Amino acid sequence: MTFRQFAFRNVIRNRRIYATFFISSVASVMVFFIYSMLMFHPRVEDEFLREIAFQGMFVAEVILVLFTLFFLFYSMRAFLEARSKEFGILLHLGMEKRQLNKLILFETMITGFAAIVVGIIFGYAFSKFFFMIVREILQIDSLPLYFSWKPFALTIVTFTSLYIIISFVSVMFIKDDNLVSLLRGYWHNEQIAKYSVWKGIAGLLLLAAAYVMAANINKEYLVVFVTLIPPFAMIGTYLFFTDSVPFILFQIRKHRKWYWHKYRIVSMAKISSVMRENSRMFFISCMVSTLAFLAIGILSSMSTFTHQYHQLNPLGLVYSSKLDNPYEKDHISGLIDELEDKGLSYHLYKFDVKRQTSSNTQKTVKILTQTDINRLALVFGYPVVSLKAGEAMFLPYSMDSIDELKRKKVTTVLQENSIPLSINKVYPKVLFSPTELGTNVIVVSDEDFRLIKEPMVGANAKQSTNHIFVFSVPEWTKTKDIGQNLDALMTEAYMTNHENDLPFYFENPGLDYSFIRSTFALLLFIGLLAAAVFFLASGSFIYFKLYAGLEEDKKQFDALRRMGITDKELRKIVNSQLIPQFFLPWGLAMLHSTFAFMALQVFWKGIADLSIIREIFLVLAAITCMQLCYFYLIRWRYLAHIRAI
């Protein structure tokens, strides 16, 4: 038998331990390959979408590679520690340390090469399915399966390099030259870790502080809290597993009556040993799970924003023109021609918006007439406005502002024309977004509007009045190709900080929506694939430690069976030992995510007046179901191995 054959048979013999390592590696290779296939796809022709796709995939691939590198480091360390007795025997029989290093290199490369081949095969097989999803996301006519050497080369070179690095570095974990220690095995080398009471209490206090800050976060202190919460939560989580958990278990053991009950002492002793020995592993699993939960939740909230976009931007096309705009007629005619060429029905309305100074706030207020507002209200089926002379009404810019403006009662005078107004109402619907008219807008009666003749102080008549052209388009999502030349002019002006020099303002919610929808949906797709790998890996961390000590566990349970333990009692003991290992890191990660989502809700409320509670609840429920399925699968396999003779 050659040295390579010996390495290959070693992998086959340890296939139970290598199984999850292999599956997780295959998942990483598969996702990386799919990213590469989409990143190099020749049919993503739109420059904006191509840039988003390329940058998004590139960032996701970098994160995935870094995480995979860390994951491989940890898993290889677990494997080598579990096989310390085997390495001790080989060294005792005369194998040199150099040959042992070579053996580990061959084993790692065999597993790695198999994972690369299987991952690429599955990635290419499922690429067409994922292209169908991306085609719908990006609204591309076709996104066919293609063959190019670039995705294959990038995937093979990247992961081959990873496995070579792991192979050379992993031998550093075998640093115990004492042959007797190696022959005793990993489980006999582990010493019970000590803990600090003060560190344990500090961990609980840091977590409590992070949760309190997240629960009481507000717009004013959003940046400060977001800066403080992550380090508080991370340090608190580390101290929780290294010191707080042992401290809590010690307090539990002091209750002798409860602790010495039946087989509970066996379970608690095992849990105490496992939690102390693997505290860092549980910390890593918790943080990885938290990242996966947050990735899914944040991207889902972005998707929610696209679904509620039309509520925030109810109009089709909006063109605001200064009175001295020489391009007004040509631009409006061009928009009409483009709508008619695409066969889109529309209603065109022209409004006059005047600017005056409010005596109450000394700030500029924009004013519309009730007749113009009623014309729009009839189109959408909204309530009409009926105002008398001297009465005015707030025009809300968001759903949240409606409740805020309801509580306001203002008596003011339009200073330039000495027109007294009483404002104690708010229109119950959102008609204009804050980018189209601003946030300080009122509606007045036709009589008062006609009395506004003098321009605002410091401006002439042309600067105090704007024309607004509103195109109400029922099929507003199909307007993404309308007015692209105007949008390009707006974008260029914003990029060069010359937006105030333009004599017009143009907004196309259909065009903006197509970009936002495609970007968020693509990011969601990328994030879900990466989160799936993170979620699988977080469970694998526990799997490695669980199955690395399987032989030792079998001896303990064999002794209990000889003492008369039944299968039902065995299952109860296994449950009591596995549940903390699976659900304590996961539960803490879920708690972290829940409070983080509270801060995210404040963020979305501040910028878009959105509620993401429903979506976050669905995300957490789905993750809970997945974790339960994963737990029962691992428990089933663990019990099968424990019962095997």
C-alpha positions, 0 to 999 in steps of 0.5 A: 500500500502506497503512502497516497493509498494510506491517506485515501483510506484514512479519509474513507475510514474517518468519513463520519467526521469528514461528512459535515466538513465535506458537505459544508465545503461543497456548499461553499464551493457551489455558492461561490461558483454560482456567484462567479457564473452570474458575475461573468454572465455576458447577457447582463448588459445594463451598465448599472445592473452589471456594476451592481451584480459584479460588485455585489458578487465580488463582495459576497465572494470575498466574505465567503472565502474569508469565512470558508478559510476561518471555517476550515481552520476551525474544523481541521483543528477539531479533526486533528485534536480528535485524531491525536491518539491515531497520530500518536500511534503512527509516531510510535510506529516510526513515522517521522513528523515530516511524513505526518505533515505530508499525510495531513496534506494528502488527506486535506487535498483529497477531501478538498479536491472532491469538494471542489469537483462536487461543488462545481458540478452541483453549481453548474447543474443549478445555475440555470435555476438561479439564472431564472430567479435572477432574470425575474429579479433584474427583469431581463428578457433572457439569461441563458446558461452559458459555458466559460472557463472564467468561473471554473478557473476562479473557483478552482484556483481560489479553493485549491489555494485555500486547501493548500494553505489549510494543509500547511498551517493545520499541522501547527495544531499538532504541537504536542511532541509528548508521545504519551500525551498524544496516545492518551487522546484529545479528551484526556488532554482537556483540562477543566477551564477555570472561570472568573465570577467577575467576568461572568457578571460583566458578560451578563451586564454587557449583554443587558446594556446592549439590549437596553440600548437597542430597545431604547434606540431613537433617531437622535442617538441612532449613530451613537448606539449603533457604534456602541451596541456591536462591541458590547454585544460581542464582548458580552457574548464571549464572556457569557460563554467563557465565564457566565455559563460556568458561573450559572452552572455552578450555582445550579449544582449548589441546589443538591436536591434538584441536581442529584435527581435521578439521571440529572446529575449525569446530564449536568456533569456532561453539559458542564464539561462540554460548555467549559471545554467548547466555550470559544466554539459556542461563541463562534457559532453564536456570532456566525448565526447572528450574522446569518440572521441579520443578513436575512433580516436586513435584506428582507427589510430592504425588499419590504421597502420596494413593496411599499415604494408606491405608497410613498411615491403615488404619482407617475411622472413629476416634472417641476419647472421654474417660470424661466425654464426655456426647455419646459415645452420640449421636455413635456412634449418629449415625455408625452411622445414617449408615453404614447410610443409605449402605449401607456395611458396617462392623465396630465395635470399642471399645477402652480406652486407658490412660495411665501414666508410664514410669520409663525416659523419665518420659514418658506412654505409652499402653497397649492390651491384646493382645486388642484389637489381635488383634481388629483384626489378624484383620480385616486379616489381620495377625499376632496378638499373644501376650504373657506377663505382664511383656512388652510390644510397641511399636505403630508409627505409620509404616512407617519407625518399624518399623525404628527400633523393632526396634532398641530394647530397653527395660526400664521400670516403669509408675510409678503401678502398679509394673508392670515391663515388658520391651519388645523387640518391635514390631508388624510393621504400622501400625494407627493413625496418629500423629494418632489415638494418638500416637507413644509407644504399647505393647501389653501382656498382658491380665493386666498391663492389668488390673493398671493401676488407679491413674490417671496422676500429676496426673490422675484416673481419667477423664483417664487412660482413653479409649474408642476406637471404630474403624469398619473400613469396607472401602469407606473412600473412600466415607465422605467424607460420614460425620460431617461435623458432627463434623469441622466441630466439630473444625475449629472447635475447631482454628481457635480453639485450643480442641481440648483443650476437646472431650471427643472426637476424631474422624478420618475418613480417607475425608473427609480423603482426598477433600480431599487427593486433590482438592486435590493432583490439581487442583494437579497438573493446574494445574501440568502445564498451566503446566509445559507452557508453561514447557517450550515457552518454554524451547525457544523461547528457543533457537529464537529465537536459532537462527533469528535468525542463520539467514541468516548460518549459511547463508552459512557453510555455503554456503562449506563446501559449495563447499569440498566438504563432504558432506551427512553431514559437514554433519549432523555439524557441525550436530549438534555445534553444536546439541547443546550449545545444546539439551542443556547448559541442559537437562542442567544443569536436569536436574542441578539438579532431581535434587539438588532431588528428593533434598531433597524425598525427605527432606522426604516421608520426614520427614512421611509416610514416603514414597518418591518415587524411582519417580515422580521417575524416570518424570518425568525419563524423560518429560521426556528423551523430550520434549526429544529429540523437540523437538531432532530437530524443530528440527534437521530444520527447521534442516537444511531451511533450511540446505540450501535454496538 
